[in-house]
Amino acid sequence: MQLLLTLLLSAVVNGAAIQKRDPPVGGDVVAAQVQALAESMRTATPKKAMKVEEITPRFAGAKRLRLQYGPYKLKAANSTTRVGNGMSMDKGGTGYQYLVADDYPRDVTVLETETMILDEKFQRADTKDGIYNHHNVFMDFTSAPVAAFGCEDLGKAATIPISVLSGGATEVAGMTFAAAKNEIKSGYYLTKDRHVLNMMDVVNYNNVERTVYISAEIEFLPGKVPGYLDARQQLVDPGLCSGESGTGIHPPHGVTKFSVNSTGIVVAHDGYIVNMRGHLHDGGVNIVFKVNNKEICNSVATYGGPGHTSHTSDGKVWETIATTTLCDTPLKVTKGDKIYMEAHYDLEQHPSREQGGHGGMKMGAMKTVLDGDDGAEQMALIVTHFAYAK
């Protein structure tokens, strides 16, 4: 099961499409294994929300709900006892996974989602209190998204029956499937028979157990709205076609400034990039995104501020990424358009986060590292919301 979950999470981070190329676990094999996991999850016991409330929508005529899940216990930083029923990508993290119940909407056109981790006082949990949200995602197992990006010199991507419906991490960012100024009509249709899995991975840097909750907002129109283009999250990984993947970058010892770029990526389906932003881990500076050699977006990381600032063991200020620039002007693209992205890192200016866990960083004695095995993985991805042309 751990192997399947690792493959699953890799598929999610890579936009739910795997190119048919080596290494030995090919796209078809991964797709089959994750399909088996998806089938098993459909029979799992769903989890109801603790609380459901209707809140003010952002889009005219829409309805917006806020659902609250929990409680979830996080293991202490100095503990070696496993807590949670899911996997963690951090050696000191705690993971949980549950299907959502019938109180989560179905048969709706989703316009926007947002999710975050809350502390014991039902406030946003953040690094100043020693809580690091590695990821918190809601995934729809119902249907496979069509690959929006592929490779110039490879065959059709093997799709996996997973679509990311909602996601959050340490930075502040929602998911918007609709154009900000209504330039195009698009949304994510969540079917009547949807199967949505919530998977979280949170690191506790305190030497005492903590309790957290999940807040999940979803804004939607009823039913499948006529005339709306179907939109899904599609990620651009610089290693999709060649080179190092942007999902787990570990620079060589002694290297503090470096860049990662893509090669050979093309648009695989006519449509619109509704919006996009970079996803980086601490140390990231910015990601530049180009289409046909024209710069479309420069997503710059902003560090620090309330909830994103703490101190290291020697008293230095430790700032995590608070947000990255959102580029929200819809861009029409055509199959075959050339895609290029380049991510820049400066671990001297923005030190890498140390992984959590026994013997690791703890409140009152936090430290950060520039590189090496003790540093948490770096990431370099472009998160897009892609509306498919009919």
HUVEN-V294125 format. One record per helix or strand. SS is the DSSP state (hx for helix, st for strand). FROM is the first residue (numbers start at 1). TO is the last residue. If there is no record, write none. Layout:
ss,from,to
SS,FROM,TO
SS,FROM,TO
//
This chain:
ss,from,to
hx,2,13
st,17,18
hx,27,41
st,47,47
st,51,55
st,63,74
st,86,86
st,93,100
st,108,118
st,124,124
hx,127,129
st,131,140
st,149,151
st,158,159
st,163,168
st,175,176
st,186,190
st,196,204
st,210,222
st,229,237
st,249,249
st,257,261
st,265,267
st,271,280
st,284,291
st,294,303
st,309,311
st,317,319
st,321,324
st,326,327
st,331,333
st,338,346
st,352,354
st,368,369
st,375,375
st,378,378
st,380,388
//
